[in-house]
Amino acid sequence: MTSSFDLTLPELRTRTSEKWVRYPPDVLPLWVAEMDVRPVPAVVEAVNRTVAAGDTGYPGGRAYAEAYAAFAADRWGWTLDPASLRRVPDVLTGIAELIGLLTAPAGAVVINPPVYPPFVSVITHTGRRVVPAPLGARGRLDLDVLAEAFEQAGPGSVYLLCHPHNPTGTLHTAVELAAVGALARRAGVRVVADEIHAALVLYGAFTPTTTVIPDAFALHSASKTFNLAGLPSALLIPGPDARADLARMSPFAGHGSSNLGGIAQTAALLHGGAWLDGLLDDLRANVALLDTLLTRLLPAATWTPPQATYLTWLDLHAVVPAGVDPAQHLLDRARVAVNPGPAFGAGGAGFVRLNVATSPAILTEAIERIAAAAV
């Protein structure tokens, strides 16, 4: 069977996305959350057909929501009513709209650093304040720390949960989510879950947050799963006890949604199942390869292999000189681009996020370069 990552470096360098144009050609880019994959054939067909027909107007109908509901039922046994889903341009826009809906101006939003950097940006952009509740041991939620953060944030706040977690790849369990729900109810805090990586589970099972926390909201999109960041669209999914809240949401929340993005993602959701299964197998193989490479070439690096996503969180404290930012060191000395740990907040110093959604050859060369540049 053909590998998901069979594109060569010269082929990849013809791309014009940010991953491939930010750095000079001698740099191996293993940073931003894009995958080095060929598209789902059905997506190519749907996009070509749509553009050729001039069907480039405003989005309409429920085809995208219906496709996601079918995908959720197939992958997770999760029953969704397409009529209850609200389409938004992308996940971050949906998060911003929910923060505005659920909190008062200057209200608080709790997050779990180290976490996806745009969380802080969207919180501050909406005029709210960030309350950190750092992750605990092995990148898991610390319920005691979370309870203290909820108390500090106060009633009427939001807890912005990353599930699965980016950058650690941690998959929150149903037991953990139930405990979060209990804490949130007692504190008067509403849960909003970014579940954009839900379908990229390598080990374990994904539990939708709203099935455990009925008044929570979740944001979903097929963009990360099928490498469609340039064709965005997302769905705001209310829990059964949160649907009434949507009546208060501005119709403006859905403005700017891409018709073409919805068509592309619908095609992927309906026809990309085998493609996704192959991708997950190849991502597991790449995680195992990274483990082998680190053990053999860079034993001073420590990490916990991700349960989900194609992102890995590497502790390089013992790999680079003291006081030196590992990401900058790897860029300067190894010509490998990764995400700097401090961008993810508290606990990020000395760490980098490395993307394994690439060919085994590129991944191997990157680790060999990093090992050569180590202390």
C-alpha positions as CSV (number, residue, x, y, z in Angstrom):
1,M,0.0,0.0,0.0
2,T,1.3,3.5,-0.8
3,S,2.4,5.5,2.1
4,S,0.5,8.7,3.0
5,F,3.9,10.4,3.0
6,D,5.3,9.5,-0.4
7,L,5.9,13.1,-1.6
8,T,9.6,13.9,-2.1
9,L,11.3,17.1,-0.8
10,P,11.5,18.7,-4.3
11,E,7.7,18.0,-4.8
12,L,6.9,19.5,-1.4
13,R,9.0,22.6,-2.1
14,T,6.7,23.6,-4.9
15,R,4.0,24.3,-2.4
16,T,3.3,27.9,-1.5
17,S,1.7,27.5,1.9
18,E,3.3,29.1,5.0
19,K,5.1,25.9,6.0
20,W,7.1,26.0,2.8
21,V,7.8,29.7,2.2
22,R,8.7,31.0,5.7
23,Y,12.2,29.6,5.8
24,P,15.0,29.3,3.2
25,P,15.2,26.1,1.1
26,D,17.9,24.5,3.2
27,V,15.6,24.4,6.2
28,L,13.5,21.3,6.9
29,P,10.1,22.6,8.1
30,L,8.7,20.5,10.9
31,W,6.7,23.2,12.6
32,V,3.3,24.4,11.6
33,A,0.3,22.0,11.7
34,E,0.3,21.0,8.0
35,M,0.8,17.5,6.7
36,D,3.1,16.5,3.8
37,V,0.3,14.4,2.2
38,R,-1.5,14.1,-1.1
39,P,-5.1,15.2,-0.9
40,V,-8.1,12.9,-0.7
41,P,-9.0,12.3,-4.4
42,A,-12.7,13.1,-3.7
43,V,-11.7,16.5,-2.5
44,V,-9.8,17.3,-5.7
45,E,-12.7,16.2,-7.7
46,A,-15.2,18.2,-5.7
47,V,-13.2,21.4,-5.7
48,N,-12.4,21.2,-9.4
49,R,-16.1,20.5,-10.2
50,T,-17.3,23.4,-8.0
51,V,-14.9,25.9,-9.4
52,A,-15.5,24.9,-13.0
53,A,-19.2,25.3,-12.4
54,G,-18.7,28.7,-11.0
55,D,-20.3,27.6,-7.7
56,T,-18.3,30.1,-5.7
57,G,-21.0,32.0,-3.9
58,Y,-22.2,32.0,-0.3
59,P,-22.6,28.7,1.6
60,G,-26.1,27.3,2.0
61,G,-27.9,24.1,3.1
62,R,-26.9,21.5,5.6
63,A,-24.7,19.2,3.5
64,Y,-21.6,19.9,5.6
65,A,-23.3,19.5,8.9
66,E,-25.0,16.3,7.7
67,A,-21.6,14.9,6.5
68,Y,-20.0,15.7,9.9
69,A,-22.9,14.0,11.7
70,A,-22.5,10.9,9.6
71,F,-18.7,10.9,10.2
72,A,-19.2,11.3,14.0
73,A,-21.7,8.5,14.1
74,D,-19.3,6.2,12.2
75,R,-16.1,7.1,14.0
76,W,-17.3,7.6,17.6
77,G,-20.9,6.4,17.7
78,W,-21.8,10.0,18.5
79,T,-25.4,11.0,17.4
80,L,-25.6,14.6,16.3
81,D,-28.6,16.5,15.0
82,P,-27.4,18.5,11.9
83,A,-30.0,21.1,12.6
84,S,-28.5,21.9,16.0
85,L,-25.0,22.6,14.6
86,R,-23.9,26.2,13.8
87,R,-21.5,26.7,11.0
88,V,-18.7,29.2,11.6
89,P,-15.7,30.2,9.4
90,D,-13.1,28.3,11.5
91,V,-12.5,27.0,15.0
92,L,-10.9,30.1,16.4
93,T,-13.7,32.3,15.1
94,G,-16.2,30.0,16.8
95,I,-14.2,30.1,20.1
96,A,-14.2,33.9,20.0
97,E,-18.0,34.0,19.4
98,L,-18.6,31.7,22.3
99,I,-16.3,33.6,24.7
100,G,-18.3,36.7,23.8
101,L,-21.6,34.9,24.3
102,L,-20.8,33.2,27.6
103,T,-18.7,35.8,29.4
104,A,-19.0,39.5,30.4
105,P,-16.5,42.1,29.1
106,A,-13.2,41.7,31.0
107,G,-14.3,38.3,32.1
108,A,-12.0,35.3,32.5
109,V,-11.1,32.3,30.4
110,V,-9.1,29.4,31.9
111,I,-6.6,27.5,29.8
112,N,-4.0,24.7,30.3
113,P,-0.5,25.8,29.3
114,P,1.5,24.7,27.6
115,V,-1.2,25.0,25.0
116,Y,-2.0,26.1,21.4
117,P,-0.7,29.8,21.3
118,P,-3.7,31.3,19.5
119,F,-5.8,30.6,22.6
120,V,-4.2,33.5,24.3
121,S,-4.5,35.7,21.3
122,V,-8.2,35.0,20.9
123,I,-8.9,35.6,24.6
124,T,-7.1,38.9,24.7
125,H,-8.6,39.9,21.4
126,T,-12.1,39.5,22.9
127,G,-11.1,41.7,25.8
128,R,-11.0,38.9,28.4
129,R,-8.3,37.9,30.8
130,V,-6.3,34.7,30.8
131,V,-6.3,32.5,33.9
132,P,-3.7,29.7,33.5
133,A,-4.2,26.2,35.0
134,P,-0.9,24.5,34.0
135,L,-0.9,20.8,33.0
136,G,0.3,18.4,35.6
137,A,2.5,15.3,35.3
138,R,3.0,13.7,31.9
139,G,0.9,16.4,30.3
140,R,-2.4,15.5,31.9
141,L,-5.0,17.8,33.5
142,D,-4.4,18.6,37.2
143,L,-7.8,18.8,38.7
144,D,-6.6,20.5,41.9
145,V,-4.9,23.2,39.9
146,L,-8.0,23.5,37.7
147,A,-10.3,23.9,40.7
148,E,-8.1,26.8,41.9
149,A,-8.2,28.4,38.5
150,F,-12.0,28.2,38.4
151,E,-12.2,29.8,41.8
152,Q,-9.9,32.6,40.6
153,A,-11.8,33.1,37.4
154,G,-15.2,33.1,39.2
155,P,-18.7,32.3,38.1
156,G,-19.6,33.4,34.5
157,S,-16.2,32.4,33.2
158,V,-15.2,30.0,30.4
159,Y,-12.8,27.1,30.5
160,L,-11.2,26.7,27.0
161,L,-10.2,23.0,26.8
162,C,-7.9,21.6,24.1
163,H,-9.1,18.0,23.4
164,P,-6.9,16.3,22.3
165,H,-4.3,18.6,23.7
166,N,-2.0,20.5,21.5
167,P,1.1,20.4,21.9
168,T,1.4,17.3,24.1
169,G,-1.0,15.0,22.1
170,T,-2.7,14.0,25.4
171,L,-6.1,12.5,25.0
172,H,-8.4,13.4,27.9
173,T,-10.4,10.4,29.2
174,A,-14.1,10.2,29.9
175,V,-13.4,10.1,33.6
176,E,-11.3,13.2,33.4
177,L,-14.0,15.0,31.4
178,A,-16.6,14.0,33.9
179,A,-14.5,15.4,36.8
180,V,-14.0,18.6,34.8
181,G,-17.7,18.9,34.3
182,A,-18.4,18.5,38.0
183,L,-15.8,21.2,38.9
184,A,-17.2,23.6,36.2
185,R,-20.8,23.2,37.4
186,R,-19.8,23.9,41.0
187,A,-17.8,27.0,40.0
188,G,-20.3,28.4,37.5
189,V,-17.9,28.0,34.6
190,R,-18.8,27.0,31.1
191,V,-16.7,24.5,29.1
192,V,-15.7,25.2,25.5
193,A,-13.7,22.4,23.8
194,D,-11.5,22.8,20.8
195,E,-11.8,19.3,19.3
196,I,-10.2,20.0,15.9
197,H,-7.8,17.0,16.3
198,A,-10.5,14.6,17.4
199,A,-10.2,12.2,14.4
200,L,-6.4,12.0,14.7
201,V,-6.3,9.6,17.6
202,L,-3.4,7.2,17.5
203,Y,-3.9,5.3,20.7
204,G,-7.0,5.1,22.8
205,A,-10.5,6.4,22.2
206,F,-11.9,9.9,21.7
207,T,-14.7,10.9,24.0
208,P,-16.7,14.0,22.8
209,T,-16.8,16.5,25.5
210,T,-20.5,17.4,25.1
211,T,-21.5,13.7,25.7
212,V,-20.0,14.0,29.2
213,I,-20.6,17.7,30.0
214,P,-24.1,18.4,28.7
215,D,-23.9,22.2,28.9
216,A,-20.5,22.4,27.1
217,F,-19.8,23.5,23.6
218,A,-17.4,21.9,21.1
219,L,-15.8,23.2,17.9
220,H,-15.1,20.7,15.2
221,S,-13.6,20.8,11.7
222,A,-12.2,18.4,9.2
223,S,-9.4,20.8,8.3
224,K,-6.7,19.2,10.4
225,T,-7.8,15.6,9.8
226,F,-7.7,16.0,6.0
227,N,-5.0,18.7,5.7
228,L,-7.5,21.4,4.5
229,A,-6.3,24.5,6.4
230,G,-6.5,26.5,3.2
231,L,-10.1,25.4,2.7
232,P,-11.5,26.2,6.2
233,S,-14.9,25.6,7.7
234,A,-16.0,24.6,11.1
235,L,-19.0,23.6,13.2
236,L,-20.1,24.8,16.6
237,I,-21.6,21.8,18.4
238,P,-23.7,22.5,21.5
239,G,-24.3,19.9,24.2
240,P,-27.9,19.0,24.8
241,D,-28.2,21.5,27.7
242,A,-26.4,24.3,25.7
243,R,-28.7,24.5,22.6
244,A,-30.8,27.3,24.0
245,D,-27.7,29.5,24.4
246,L,-27.4,29.6,20.6
247,A,-30.6,31.7,20.4
248,R,-28.5,34.5,21.9
249,M,-25.7,34.2,19.4
250,S,-25.4,36.8,16.7
251,P,-26.1,35.7,13.1
252,F,-22.8,37.4,12.3
253,A,-21.0,34.4,13.9
254,G,-21.4,32.5,10.6
255,H,-20.4,35.3,8.3
256,G,-17.4,34.6,6.2
257,S,-17.8,30.8,6.0
258,S,-16.3,29.4,2.9
259,N,-18.7,27.6,0.5
260,L,-15.7,25.9,-1.2
261,G,-14.2,25.0,2.2
262,G,-17.5,23.3,3.2
263,I,-17.7,21.4,-0.1
264,A,-14.1,20.2,0.2
265,Q,-14.6,19.1,3.8
266,T,-17.9,17.4,3.0
267,A,-16.2,15.4,0.3
268,A,-13.4,14.4,2.7
269,L,-15.8,13.4,5.4
270,L,-18.0,11.3,3.1
271,H,-15.3,9.7,1.0
272,G,-12.0,9.9,2.9
273,G,-12.4,7.1,5.4
274,A,-9.9,4.8,3.9
275,W,-7.5,7.7,3.3
276,L,-7.7,8.6,7.0
277,D,-7.2,5.0,8.2
278,G,-4.0,4.8,6.1
279,L,-2.9,8.1,7.5
280,L,-3.3,7.0,11.1
281,D,-1.3,3.9,10.4
282,D,1.5,5.9,8.9
283,L,1.4,8.4,11.7
284,R,1.8,5.6,14.3
285,A,4.7,4.3,12.2
286,N,6.3,7.8,12.3
287,V,5.9,8.1,16.0
288,A,7.6,4.7,16.5
289,L,10.3,5.9,14.1
290,L,10.9,9.1,16.1
291,D,11.1,7.0,19.2
292,T,13.8,4.8,17.6
293,L,15.7,7.8,16.3
294,L,15.7,9.7,19.6
295,T,16.8,6.6,21.5
296,R,19.7,5.9,19.1
297,L,20.8,9.5,18.1
298,L,19.5,11.8,20.8
299,P,19.1,10.0,24.1
300,A,19.3,13.2,26.1
301,A,15.9,14.3,24.7
302,T,12.9,13.2,26.7
303,W,9.3,13.0,25.6
304,T,6.0,11.2,26.0
305,P,4.7,9.8,22.6
306,P,1.4,11.5,21.7
307,Q,-1.9,9.6,22.0
308,A,-3.3,11.9,19.4
309,T,-2.4,14.5,16.7
310,Y,0.7,14.4,14.6
311,L,2.5,16.8,17.0
312,T,5.2,15.8,19.5
313,W,6.4,17.8,22.5
314,L,10.2,17.3,23.1
315,D,12.1,18.3,26.1
316,L,15.5,19.4,24.9
317,H,16.9,20.9,28.1
318,A,19.8,18.5,27.9
319,V,20.3,18.8,24.2
320,V,21.2,22.5,23.8
321,P,23.4,24.8,25.8
322,A,21.9,26.2,29.0
323,G,20.0,29.4,28.5
324,V,19.7,28.9,24.7
325,D,16.3,28.6,23.1
326,P,16.2,25.1,21.6
327,A,14.0,26.1,18.5
328,Q,16.4,28.9,17.6
329,H,19.4,26.6,18.2
330,L,17.9,23.9,15.9
331,L,17.2,26.5,13.2
332,D,20.6,28.1,13.4
333,R,22.7,24.9,13.8
334,A,20.6,22.1,12.3
335,R,18.5,24.0,9.8
336,V,15.4,22.4,11.1
337,A,12.4,24.5,11.9
338,V,10.2,23.6,14.9
339,N,7.9,25.6,17.2
340,P,9.5,27.2,20.2
341,G,8.2,25.9,23.5
342,P,7.8,29.3,25.3
343,A,5.1,30.3,22.7
344,F,2.8,27.7,24.3
345,G,3.0,29.4,27.7
346,A,4.1,28.3,31.2
347,G,6.1,25.1,31.1
348,G,7.3,25.6,27.6
349,A,10.9,26.8,28.2
350,G,13.4,24.2,27.0
351,F,10.8,22.4,24.9
352,V,9.9,22.4,21.1
353,R,6.9,21.1,19.2
354,L,7.9,18.9,16.2
355,N,5.5,17.8,13.5
356,V,5.9,14.1,12.4
357,A,3.4,14.3,9.5
358,T,6.1,14.0,6.9
359,S,8.0,11.2,5.1
360,P,10.2,8.9,7.1
361,A,13.2,10.1,5.1
362,I,12.6,13.8,6.0
363,L,11.9,12.9,9.7
364,T,15.1,10.8,9.8
365,E,17.2,13.5,8.2
366,A,15.8,16.1,10.6
367,I,16.7,14.1,13.7
368,E,20.1,13.3,12.3
369,R,20.7,17.0,11.8
370,I,19.5,17.8,15.3
371,A,21.7,15.1,16.8
372,A,24.7,16.6,15.0
373,A,24.0,20.0,16.4
374,A,23.4,18.8,20.0
375,V,25.6,19.8,22.9
